[in-house]
Amino acid sequence: MADGFRKPIKMRVDVLALFPEILAPALKTGILKRVQDADKLIVNLHNLRDWATDKHKSVDDYPYGGGAGMILKPEPIFAAIAALNPETNAHVIYLTPQGIPLTQGVVESLSLESHLILLCGRYKGVDERVRHRLVTTEVSIGDYVLSGGEIAALVLIDAIGRVLPGALGDYESAHVDSFSHELLDHPHYTRPVEFADSGVPEVLLSGHHENIEKWRYAEALKRTAKCRPDLLQKLELSEEDVEILKAAGLME
Ligand code: 6GU
């Protein structure tokens, strides 16, 4: 978790989905491409239909008890996971709105695994026996409903991929940025120094590194208080923190 300076190992991810092609373009781009080229991450996309057993290649069926919507049948999922995970030591993650909320802590903890299988639901989800017998962890990416788990799986792979060694210019920069330190990021400026009638804070031009770090910390703290007071409530504020927030009128 946030003790996360242990070096993550090379990771294999198998995605099991009805529409795995949704993930393909993003996996060929940017940091996700780089981390795969560096052989730190291997992502295999699999179509659940490849394990369908009947001649119509069906992967879903009607719910017992009636009602709207289809359920993903257990047999193809059991067969797929047996094939992808013969040693049964992979972490099987089912992407579903009922899962644990995805946070940076969950990402960093999962980034230490060597083999993840990401099972993406569609329709009304999977037969309950899949959850009971196969799934290790259920993960949700937020309180809204997606049409399927594929995009959620991509979100998870992206978040994990960027904290693997070889993903960013330097490994540590993944661990010092927004949320890893439990505060939102401070503001950033680049050239030009005057733009749209607005300048760059003087301290950033001063070359005084200690003052710059102090300013950045105070801005991150104030931004978190303004935008995400819920995050701030989980932290223990120092006396200095309280001073900063009071001076900004963000605390009584
Ligand atoms: Cl993981 N799946 C679906 N279908 N909807 C979601 C989700 C996952 N996380 C939030 N909404």
py3Dmol code that shows the C-alpha trace and the ligand (Angstrom):
import py3Dmol

protein = """\
ATOM      1  CA  MET A   1       0.000   0.000   0.000  1.00  0.00           C
ATOM      2  CA  ALA A   2       1.393   3.432   0.816  1.00  0.00           C
ATOM      3  CA  ASP A   3       4.535   1.750   2.160  1.00  0.00           C
ATOM      4  CA  GLY A   4       5.028   1.374  -1.571  1.00  0.00           C
ATOM      5  CA  PHE A   5       8.725   1.759  -2.183  1.00  0.00           C
ATOM      6  CA  ARG A   6       9.087  -2.003  -2.509  1.00  0.00           C
ATOM      7  CA  LYS A   7      10.011  -2.611  -6.112  1.00  0.00           C
ATOM      8  CA  PRO A   8       7.113  -4.107  -8.044  1.00  0.00           C
ATOM      9  CA  ILE A   9       7.967  -7.161 -10.126  1.00  0.00           C
ATOM     10  CA  LYS A  10       7.176  -7.809 -13.760  1.00  0.00           C
ATOM     11  CA  MET A  11       3.456  -8.271 -14.162  1.00  0.00           C
ATOM     12  CA  ARG A  12       1.243 -10.367 -16.416  1.00  0.00           C
ATOM     13  CA  VAL A  13      -2.363  -9.268 -16.911  1.00  0.00           C
ATOM     14  CA  ASP A  14      -4.977 -11.388 -18.680  1.00  0.00           C
ATOM     15  CA  VAL A  15      -8.180  -9.571 -19.594  1.00  0.00           C
ATOM     16  CA  LEU A  16     -11.236 -11.755 -20.074  1.00  0.00           C
ATOM     17  CA  ALA A  17     -14.078  -9.885 -21.751  1.00  0.00           C
ATOM     18  CA  LEU A  18     -16.799  -9.981 -24.378  1.00  0.00           C
ATOM     19  CA  PHE A  19     -15.353  -6.864 -26.048  1.00  0.00           C
ATOM     20  CA  PRO A  20     -11.606  -7.019 -25.327  1.00  0.00           C
ATOM     21  CA  GLU A  21     -10.850  -4.916 -28.436  1.00  0.00           C
ATOM     22  CA  ILE A  22     -12.035  -1.868 -26.482  1.00  0.00           C
ATOM     23  CA  LEU A  23      -8.703  -1.942 -24.629  1.00  0.00           C
ATOM     24  CA  ALA A  24      -6.383  -2.450 -27.596  1.00  0.00           C
ATOM     25  CA  PRO A  25      -5.722   1.129 -28.792  1.00  0.00           C
ATOM     26  CA  ALA A  26      -4.991   2.501 -25.317  1.00  0.00           C
ATOM     27  CA  LEU A  27      -2.545  -0.322 -24.660  1.00  0.00           C
ATOM     28  CA  LYS A  28      -0.546   0.758 -27.746  1.00  0.00           C
ATOM     29  CA  THR A  29      -0.172   4.339 -26.550  1.00  0.00           C
ATOM     30  CA  GLY A  30       1.960   6.414 -24.206  1.00  0.00           C
ATOM     31  CA  ILE A  31       3.106   5.076 -20.866  1.00  0.00           C
ATOM     32  CA  LEU A  32       1.189   1.806 -21.282  1.00  0.00           C
ATOM     33  CA  LYS A  33       3.087   1.129 -24.503  1.00  0.00           C
ATOM     34  CA  ARG A  34       6.416   2.066 -22.919  1.00  0.00           C
ATOM     35  CA  VAL A  35       6.000  -0.182 -19.901  1.00  0.00           C
ATOM     36  CA  GLN A  36       5.095  -3.123 -22.167  1.00  0.00           C
ATOM     37  CA  ASP A  37       8.026  -2.403 -24.509  1.00  0.00           C
ATOM     38  CA  ALA A  38      10.275  -2.414 -21.426  1.00  0.00           C
ATOM     39  CA  ASP A  39       8.902  -5.885 -20.639  1.00  0.00           C
ATOM     40  CA  LYS A  40       7.643  -4.817 -17.221  1.00  0.00           C
ATOM     41  CA  LEU A  41       4.034  -5.502 -18.164  1.00  0.00           C
ATOM     42  CA  ILE A  42       2.478  -8.126 -20.416  1.00  0.00           C
ATOM     43  CA  VAL A  43      -1.203  -7.672 -21.245  1.00  0.00           C
ATOM     44  CA  ASN A  44      -3.097 -10.455 -23.014  1.00  0.00           C
ATOM     45  CA  LEU A  45      -6.620  -9.750 -24.274  1.00  0.00           C
ATOM     46  CA  HIS A  46      -8.999 -12.717 -24.433  1.00  0.00           C
ATOM     47  CA  ASN A  47     -12.519 -13.044 -25.759  1.00  0.00           C
ATOM     48  CA  LEU A  48     -14.739 -15.013 -23.433  1.00  0.00           C
ATOM     49  CA  ARG A  49     -16.530 -16.385 -26.490  1.00  0.00           C
ATOM     50  CA  ASP A  50     -13.423 -18.449 -27.299  1.00  0.00           C
ATOM     51  CA  TRP A  51     -14.397 -20.696 -24.374  1.00  0.00           C
ATOM     52  CA  ALA A  52     -18.061 -21.034 -25.278  1.00  0.00           C
ATOM     53  CA  THR A  53     -18.989 -24.697 -25.562  1.00  0.00           C
ATOM     54  CA  ASP A  54     -22.164 -24.814 -27.647  1.00  0.00           C
ATOM     55  CA  LYS A  55     -22.405 -24.368 -31.398  1.00  0.00           C
ATOM     56  CA  HIS A  56     -23.866 -20.857 -31.106  1.00  0.00           C
ATOM     57  CA  LYS A  57     -20.873 -19.781 -29.004  1.00  0.00           C
ATOM     58  CA  SER A  58     -23.261 -18.449 -26.382  1.00  0.00           C
ATOM     59  CA  VAL A  59     -21.807 -16.898 -23.249  1.00  0.00           C
ATOM     60  CA  ASP A  60     -25.000 -15.625 -21.627  1.00  0.00           C
ATOM     61  CA  ASP A  61     -28.343 -17.039 -20.575  1.00  0.00           C
ATOM     62  CA  TYR A  62     -31.656 -16.050 -18.936  1.00  0.00           C
ATOM     63  CA  PRO A  63     -31.791 -15.487 -15.169  1.00  0.00           C
ATOM     64  CA  TYR A  64     -33.455 -18.153 -13.023  1.00  0.00           C
ATOM     65  CA  GLY A  65     -36.449 -16.548 -11.379  1.00  0.00           C
ATOM     66  CA  GLY A  66     -37.101 -14.361 -14.383  1.00  0.00           C
ATOM     67  CA  GLY A  67     -36.585 -10.674 -14.951  1.00  0.00           C
ATOM     68  CA  ALA A  68     -34.921  -8.440 -17.485  1.00  0.00           C
ATOM     69  CA  GLY A  69     -31.340  -8.842 -18.662  1.00  0.00           C
ATOM     70  CA  MET A  70     -28.959 -11.701 -19.304  1.00  0.00           C
ATOM     71  CA  ILE A  71     -26.385 -13.356 -17.068  1.00  0.00           C
ATOM     72  CA  LEU A  72     -22.897 -14.487 -18.098  1.00  0.00           C
ATOM     73  CA  LYS A  73     -22.895 -18.297 -17.955  1.00  0.00           C
ATOM     74  CA  PRO A  74     -20.459 -19.947 -15.567  1.00  0.00           C
ATOM     75  CA  GLU A  75     -19.003 -22.662 -17.880  1.00  0.00           C
ATOM     76  CA  PRO A  76     -17.040 -20.439 -20.322  1.00  0.00           C
ATOM     77  CA  ILE A  77     -15.642 -18.345 -17.441  1.00  0.00           C
ATOM     78  CA  PHE A  78     -14.566 -21.431 -15.468  1.00  0.00           C
ATOM     79  CA  ALA A  79     -12.941 -22.911 -18.596  1.00  0.00           C
ATOM     80  CA  ALA A  80     -11.159 -19.652 -19.449  1.00  0.00           C
ATOM     81  CA  ILE A  81      -9.790 -19.125 -15.978  1.00  0.00           C
ATOM     82  CA  ALA A  82      -8.655 -22.762 -15.730  1.00  0.00           C
ATOM     83  CA  ALA A  83      -6.777 -22.265 -19.013  1.00  0.00           C
ATOM     84  CA  LEU A  84      -5.242 -18.909 -18.066  1.00  0.00           C
ATOM     85  CA  ASN A  85      -4.439 -19.859 -14.498  1.00  0.00           C
ATOM     86  CA  PRO A  86      -3.517 -23.570 -14.277  1.00  0.00           C
ATOM     87  CA  GLU A  87      -1.455 -22.985 -11.117  1.00  0.00           C
ATOM     88  CA  THR A  88      -4.440 -21.125  -9.562  1.00  0.00           C
ATOM     89  CA  ASN A  89      -2.141 -18.494  -8.065  1.00  0.00           C
ATOM     90  CA  ALA A  90      -3.354 -15.511 -10.098  1.00  0.00           C
ATOM     91  CA  HIS A  91      -5.317 -12.741  -8.473  1.00  0.00           C
ATOM     92  CA  VAL A  92      -8.746 -12.862 -10.165  1.00  0.00           C
ATOM     93  CA  ILE A  93     -10.380  -9.446 -10.186  1.00  0.00           C
ATOM     94  CA  TYR A  94     -13.993  -8.998 -11.190  1.00  0.00           C
ATOM     95  CA  LEU A  95     -14.784  -5.456 -12.333  1.00  0.00           C
ATOM     96  CA  THR A  96     -18.201  -4.572 -10.977  1.00  0.00           C
ATOM     97  CA  PRO A  97     -20.002  -1.606  -9.367  1.00  0.00           C
ATOM     98  CA  GLN A  98     -20.364  -3.699  -6.179  1.00  0.00           C
ATOM     99  CA  GLY A  99     -16.566  -3.969  -5.781  1.00  0.00           C
ATOM    100  CA  ILE A 100     -14.253  -2.120  -3.424  1.00  0.00           C
ATOM    101  CA  PRO A 101     -13.699   1.466  -4.612  1.00  0.00           C
ATOM    102  CA  LEU A 102     -10.468   1.803  -6.598  1.00  0.00           C
ATOM    103  CA  THR A 103      -8.020   4.108  -4.806  1.00  0.00           C
ATOM    104  CA  GLN A 104      -4.310   4.778  -5.270  1.00  0.00           C
ATOM    105  CA  GLY A 105      -3.698   2.497  -2.280  1.00  0.00           C
ATOM    106  CA  VAL A 106      -5.512  -0.380  -4.022  1.00  0.00           C
ATOM    107  CA  VAL A 107      -3.566   0.359  -7.217  1.00  0.00           C
ATOM    108  CA  GLU A 108      -0.213   0.270  -5.435  1.00  0.00           C
ATOM    109  CA  SER A 109      -1.073  -2.921  -3.606  1.00  0.00           C
ATOM    110  CA  LEU A 110      -2.202  -4.644  -6.837  1.00  0.00           C
ATOM    111  CA  SER A 111       0.919  -3.371  -8.638  1.00  0.00           C
ATOM    112  CA  LEU A 112       2.964  -5.779  -6.487  1.00  0.00           C
ATOM    113  CA  GLU A 113       1.168  -8.855  -7.858  1.00  0.00           C
ATOM    114  CA  SER A 114       2.782 -10.931 -10.609  1.00  0.00           C
ATOM    115  CA  HIS A 115      -0.375 -12.191 -12.344  1.00  0.00           C
ATOM    116  CA  LEU A 116      -3.792 -10.562 -12.527  1.00  0.00           C
ATOM    117  CA  ILE A 117      -6.822 -11.878 -14.366  1.00  0.00           C
ATOM    118  CA  LEU A 118      -9.355  -9.127 -14.992  1.00  0.00           C
ATOM    119  CA  LEU A 119     -12.844 -10.465 -15.551  1.00  0.00           C
ATOM    120  CA  CYS A 120     -15.131  -7.929 -17.217  1.00  0.00           C
ATOM    121  CA  GLY A 121     -18.862  -8.249 -16.708  1.00  0.00           C
ATOM    122  CA  ARG A 122     -21.571  -7.296 -19.207  1.00  0.00           C
ATOM    123  CA  TYR A 123     -25.359  -7.316 -19.053  1.00  0.00           C
ATOM    124  CA  LYS A 124     -26.568  -8.180 -15.539  1.00  0.00           C
ATOM    125  CA  GLY A 125     -23.191  -9.602 -14.562  1.00  0.00           C
ATOM    126  CA  VAL A 126     -21.914 -13.108 -13.881  1.00  0.00           C
ATOM    127  CA  ASP A 127     -23.499 -16.204 -12.387  1.00  0.00           C
ATOM    128  CA  GLU A 128     -22.992 -16.039  -8.620  1.00  0.00           C
ATOM    129  CA  ARG A 129     -20.905 -19.238  -8.601  1.00  0.00           C
ATOM    130  CA  VAL A 130     -18.203 -17.419 -10.554  1.00  0.00           C
ATOM    131  CA  ARG A 131     -17.963 -14.884  -7.755  1.00  0.00           C
ATOM    132  CA  HIS A 132     -17.916 -17.556  -5.048  1.00  0.00           C
ATOM    133  CA  ARG A 133     -15.430 -19.959  -6.621  1.00  0.00           C
ATOM    134  CA  LEU A 134     -13.150 -17.913  -8.841  1.00  0.00           C
ATOM    135  CA  VAL A 135     -13.014 -14.260  -7.900  1.00  0.00           C
ATOM    136  CA  THR A 136     -10.417 -13.047  -5.390  1.00  0.00           C
ATOM    137  CA  THR A 137     -11.322  -9.351  -5.364  1.00  0.00           C
ATOM    138  CA  GLU A 138     -14.119  -7.225  -6.770  1.00  0.00           C
ATOM    139  CA  VAL A 139     -13.205  -3.712  -7.846  1.00  0.00           C
ATOM    140  CA  SER A 140     -15.377  -0.724  -8.792  1.00  0.00           C
ATOM    141  CA  ILE A 141     -14.016   2.429 -10.395  1.00  0.00           C
ATOM    142  CA  GLY A 142     -16.720   4.704  -9.001  1.00  0.00           C
ATOM    143  CA  ASP A 143     -20.339   5.191  -8.131  1.00  0.00           C
ATOM    144  CA  TYR A 144     -21.938   5.143 -11.565  1.00  0.00           C
ATOM    145  CA  VAL A 145     -22.882   2.338 -13.904  1.00  0.00           C
ATOM    146  CA  LEU A 146     -20.882   1.471 -17.026  1.00  0.00           C
ATOM    147  CA  SER A 147     -22.231  -0.764 -19.766  1.00  0.00           C
ATOM    148  CA  GLY A 148     -19.465  -3.252 -19.063  1.00  0.00           C
ATOM    149  CA  GLY A 149     -16.261  -3.883 -17.161  1.00  0.00           C
ATOM    150  CA  GLU A 150     -13.858  -3.364 -20.103  1.00  0.00           C
ATOM    151  CA  ILE A 151     -13.334   0.367 -19.572  1.00  0.00           C
ATOM    152  CA  ALA A 152     -12.966  -0.210 -15.836  1.00  0.00           C
ATOM    153  CA  ALA A 153     -10.301  -2.859 -16.562  1.00  0.00           C
ATOM    154  CA  LEU A 154      -8.480  -0.349 -18.750  1.00  0.00           C
ATOM    155  CA  VAL A 155      -8.602   2.235 -15.979  1.00  0.00           C
ATOM    156  CA  LEU A 156      -7.109  -0.304 -13.589  1.00  0.00           C
ATOM    157  CA  ILE A 157      -4.352  -1.358 -16.029  1.00  0.00           C
ATOM    158  CA  ASP A 158      -3.495   2.286 -16.743  1.00  0.00           C
ATOM    159  CA  ALA A 159      -3.258   3.142 -13.053  1.00  0.00           C
ATOM    160  CA  ILE A 160      -1.121   0.062 -12.312  1.00  0.00           C
ATOM    161  CA  GLY A 161       1.024   0.413 -15.438  1.00  0.00           C
ATOM    162  CA  ARG A 162       2.204   3.886 -14.570  1.00  0.00           C
ATOM    163  CA  VAL A 163       3.539   2.866 -11.142  1.00  0.00           C
ATOM    164  CA  LEU A 164       5.542  -0.095 -12.479  1.00  0.00           C
ATOM    165  CA  PRO A 165       9.290   0.546 -12.779  1.00  0.00           C
ATOM    166  CA  GLY A 166      10.144   1.615 -16.315  1.00  0.00           C
ATOM    167  CA  ALA A 167       6.855   3.448 -16.791  1.00  0.00           C
ATOM    168  CA  LEU A 168       7.808   6.948 -15.774  1.00  0.00           C
ATOM    169  CA  GLY A 169      11.104   8.724 -16.298  1.00  0.00           C
ATOM    170  CA  ASP A 170      11.960   7.955 -12.719  1.00  0.00           C
ATOM    171  CA  TYR A 171      10.115   5.445 -10.598  1.00  0.00           C
ATOM    172  CA  GLU A 172       9.725   7.791  -7.673  1.00  0.00           C
ATOM    173  CA  SER A 173       7.820  10.417  -9.589  1.00  0.00           C
ATOM    174  CA  ALA A 174       4.848   8.037  -9.647  1.00  0.00           C
ATOM    175  CA  HIS A 175       4.954   8.007  -5.879  1.00  0.00           C
ATOM    176  CA  VAL A 176       5.300  11.703  -5.163  1.00  0.00           C
ATOM    177  CA  ASP A 177       2.482  12.940  -7.369  1.00  0.00           C
ATOM    178  CA  SER A 178      -1.164  13.623  -6.663  1.00  0.00           C
ATOM    179  CA  PHE A 179      -2.943  11.322  -4.181  1.00  0.00           C
ATOM    180  CA  SER A 180       0.144   9.261  -3.397  1.00  0.00           C
ATOM    181  CA  HIS A 181       0.840  11.874  -0.780  1.00  0.00           C
ATOM    182  CA  GLU A 182      -2.859  12.116  -0.039  1.00  0.00           C
ATOM    183  CA  LEU A 183      -3.080  15.728  -1.174  1.00  0.00           C
ATOM    184  CA  LEU A 184      -4.117  16.996  -4.579  1.00  0.00           C
ATOM    185  CA  ASP A 185      -1.361  18.375  -6.773  1.00  0.00           C
ATOM    186  CA  HIS A 186      -0.176  21.995  -6.529  1.00  0.00           C
ATOM    187  CA  PRO A 187      -0.605  24.375  -9.508  1.00  0.00           C
ATOM    188  CA  HIS A 188       1.902  24.230 -12.368  1.00  0.00           C
ATOM    189  CA  TYR A 189       3.184  26.950 -14.697  1.00  0.00           C
ATOM    190  CA  THR A 190       5.384  26.944 -17.772  1.00  0.00           C
ATOM    191  CA  ARG A 191       6.449  29.650 -20.243  1.00  0.00           C
ATOM    192  CA  PRO A 192       5.495  32.324 -21.124  1.00  0.00           C
ATOM    193  CA  VAL A 193       5.826  34.271 -17.895  1.00  0.00           C
ATOM    194  CA  GLU A 194       2.913  36.565 -18.853  1.00  0.00           C
ATOM    195  CA  PHE A 195      -0.116  35.046 -20.547  1.00  0.00           C
ATOM    196  CA  ALA A 196      -3.782  36.053 -20.858  1.00  0.00           C
ATOM    197  CA  ASP A 197      -3.140  39.029 -18.546  1.00  0.00           C
ATOM    198  CA  SER A 198      -1.924  36.685 -15.883  1.00  0.00           C
ATOM    199  CA  GLY A 199       1.550  36.090 -14.533  1.00  0.00           C
ATOM    200  CA  VAL A 200       3.466  33.366 -12.761  1.00  0.00           C
ATOM    201  CA  PRO A 201       3.745  33.464  -8.945  1.00  0.00           C
ATOM    202  CA  GLU A 202       6.968  35.289  -8.064  1.00  0.00           C
ATOM    203  CA  VAL A 203       8.262  32.523  -5.808  1.00  0.00           C
ATOM    204  CA  LEU A 204       8.475  30.090  -8.739  1.00  0.00           C
ATOM    205  CA  LEU A 205      10.827  32.508 -10.534  1.00  0.00           C
ATOM    206  CA  SER A 206      12.976  33.087  -7.461  1.00  0.00           C
ATOM    207  CA  GLY A 207      15.187  30.014  -7.682  1.00  0.00           C
ATOM    208  CA  HIS A 208      14.760  29.593  -3.906  1.00  0.00           C
ATOM    209  CA  HIS A 209      14.017  25.873  -3.684  1.00  0.00           C
ATOM    210  CA  GLU A 210      12.985  25.797  -0.063  1.00  0.00           C
ATOM    211  CA  ASN A 211      10.450  28.586  -0.567  1.00  0.00           C
ATOM    212  CA  ILE A 212       9.197  26.920  -3.727  1.00  0.00           C
ATOM    213  CA  GLU A 213       8.606  23.648  -1.875  1.00  0.00           C
ATOM    214  CA  LYS A 214       6.805  25.497   0.933  1.00  0.00           C
ATOM    215  CA  TRP A 215       4.603  27.323  -1.574  1.00  0.00           C
ATOM    216  CA  ARG A 216       3.779  24.115  -3.423  1.00  0.00           C
ATOM    217  CA  TYR A 217       2.871  22.337  -0.210  1.00  0.00           C
ATOM    218  CA  ALA A 218       0.613  25.189   0.930  1.00  0.00           C
ATOM    219  CA  GLU A 219      -1.095  25.342  -2.474  1.00  0.00           C
ATOM    220  CA  ALA A 220      -1.656  21.576  -2.481  1.00  0.00           C
ATOM    221  CA  LEU A 221      -3.123  21.770   1.005  1.00  0.00           C
ATOM    222  CA  LYS A 222      -5.442  24.672   0.117  1.00  0.00           C
ATOM    223  CA  ARG A 223      -6.528  23.051  -3.139  1.00  0.00           C
ATOM    224  CA  THR A 224      -7.380  19.846  -1.302  1.00  0.00           C
ATOM    225  CA  ALA A 225      -9.367  21.792   1.310  1.00  0.00           C
ATOM    226  CA  LYS A 226     -11.313  23.560  -1.442  1.00  0.00           C
ATOM    227  CA  CYS A 227     -11.854  20.731  -3.927  1.00  0.00           C
ATOM    228  CA  ARG A 228     -11.816  17.596  -1.766  1.00  0.00           C
ATOM    229  CA  PRO A 229     -12.475  18.392   1.896  1.00  0.00           C
ATOM    230  CA  ASP A 230     -13.304  14.685   2.371  1.00  0.00           C
ATOM    231  CA  LEU A 231      -9.665  13.781   1.624  1.00  0.00           C
ATOM    232  CA  LEU A 232      -8.378  16.325   4.106  1.00  0.00           C
ATOM    233  CA  GLN A 233     -10.582  14.953   6.874  1.00  0.00           C
ATOM    234  CA  LYS A 234      -8.714  11.656   6.756  1.00  0.00           C
ATOM    235  CA  LEU A 235      -5.369  13.355   7.441  1.00  0.00           C
ATOM    236  CA  GLU A 236      -3.760  14.536  10.614  1.00  0.00           C
ATOM    237  CA  LEU A 237      -3.069  18.226  10.138  1.00  0.00           C
ATOM    238  CA  SER A 238      -0.017  19.812  11.722  1.00  0.00           C
ATOM    239  CA  GLU A 239      -0.171  23.193  13.458  1.00  0.00           C
ATOM    240  CA  GLU A 240       1.447  24.683  10.369  1.00  0.00           C
ATOM    241  CA  ASP A 241      -1.227  23.131   8.160  1.00  0.00           C
ATOM    242  CA  VAL A 242      -3.935  24.665  10.326  1.00  0.00           C
ATOM    243  CA  GLU A 243      -2.198  28.080  10.085  1.00  0.00           C
ATOM    244  CA  ILE A 244      -2.092  27.858   6.302  1.00  0.00           C
ATOM    245  CA  LEU A 245      -5.774  26.921   6.047  1.00  0.00           C
ATOM    246  CA  LYS A 246      -6.900  29.587   8.504  1.00  0.00           C
ATOM    247  CA  ALA A 247      -4.923  32.283   6.696  1.00  0.00           C
ATOM    248  CA  ALA A 248      -6.645  31.243   3.452  1.00  0.00           C
ATOM    249  CA  GLY A 249     -10.078  31.406   5.092  1.00  0.00           C
ATOM    250  CA  LEU A 250     -10.517  27.669   4.573  1.00  0.00           C
ATOM    251  CA  MET A 251     -10.767  26.875   8.253  1.00  0.00           C
ATOM    252  CA  GLU A 252     -12.359  28.558  11.264  1.00  0.00           C
TER     253      GLU A 252
END
"""
ligand_1 = """\
11
6GU
Cl -15.967 -2.074 -12.526
N -18.176 -2.090 -13.970
C -19.322 -1.542 -14.377
N -20.082 -2.206 -15.251
N -19.770 -0.372 -13.958
C -18.992 0.271 -13.088
C -17.789 -0.224 -12.626
C -17.402 -1.435 -13.077
N -17.251 0.656 -11.749
C -18.105 1.650 -11.703
N -19.162 1.439 -12.498
"""
view = py3Dmol.view(width=600, height=400)
view.addModel(protein, "pdb")
view.setStyle({"model": 0}, {"cartoon": {"style": "trace"}})
view.addModel(ligand_1, "xyz")
view.setStyle({"model": 1}, {"stick": {}})
view.zoomTo()
view.show()
